[in-house]
Amino acid sequence: KLDYAGARALVAHPLVGILLIAFLVSALVHMRLGMQVIIEDYVHGEIGKIALILLNTFFAALMGLASIYAILRIGFSG
């Protein structure tokens, strides 16, 4: 069981940070594609479908950028 400082030190390790970012990107791509299939299957209006797919893509990108920023900030802060 790690405390806060131990968890920060673990994420600050370069190999752990890289693996964490790779897992994060993989999970976000999987989430985006899964939600896109659900939207395509269950939303029938073309305008709504396109809007939701765009929102889904922007949400995944925003979550990815925020998460990668947090990981890099912890990694470079020591």
N, C-alpha and C positions, 0 to 999 in steps of 0.2 A: 504494500500500500504506500503510495507516494503522497507526500504533502505538496503544497502549491509550488514551492521552490524546486522540489524534485521533478515535478511534472514539467515545469518550465525548462529545467536543465535537460530533460529527456528530449523535448521538442526542439531545443536549441542545437542538439547534435545534428550535424549535416546529413548523415544517412537517414536518420529518423525523419527529419524535415522533408527530405526528398521523397521518401516513401509515403509520408502522410499526404503530401501534395499529389502524388501519383494516384493514391487511393481516392482522394477527394475528387479529382478530375474524372476518374472512372465512374465513381458513384453519381456524380452530377450528370454526366453524359447518359448513364443508364436511366436516371430519373427523368431527364428531359425526353428521351426517346419513349419511355413507358407512358408518360403523360401525353405525348403527342399521339400515340396510338389510341389512347382512351378518348382524347378530344376528337380525333378523326372518326372513331366508331360511334360516338354518342352525341355529337353536336351536328345538327343537320343543316343549319344555315351557313352558307359560304362565308359571309362577312364575319359572323360570330366565330366560325371555325378558324379563319385566318387571324382574327384578333387574338383569340385564345392561344393559338400556336406561337404568335409573336410574343405575347406576355409570358408564356412558358419559357421561351428561349431567353428573353431578357431576365427573367427571374433566376434561371440557372446560371446565366453569366454573372449576374450581380452577386449571387451567393458564392460563386467560384472566386470572383475577384476579392470579395470581403474576406473569405476564408484564407485564401492564399496570402493576402496582405497580413492577416493576423499571424499566420505561421512564419512568414518572412520577418515580421517585426520581432517576434519572439526569438527567431534564429539569429538575427543580427544584433539583438540587444545583449546577448551573452547569456 
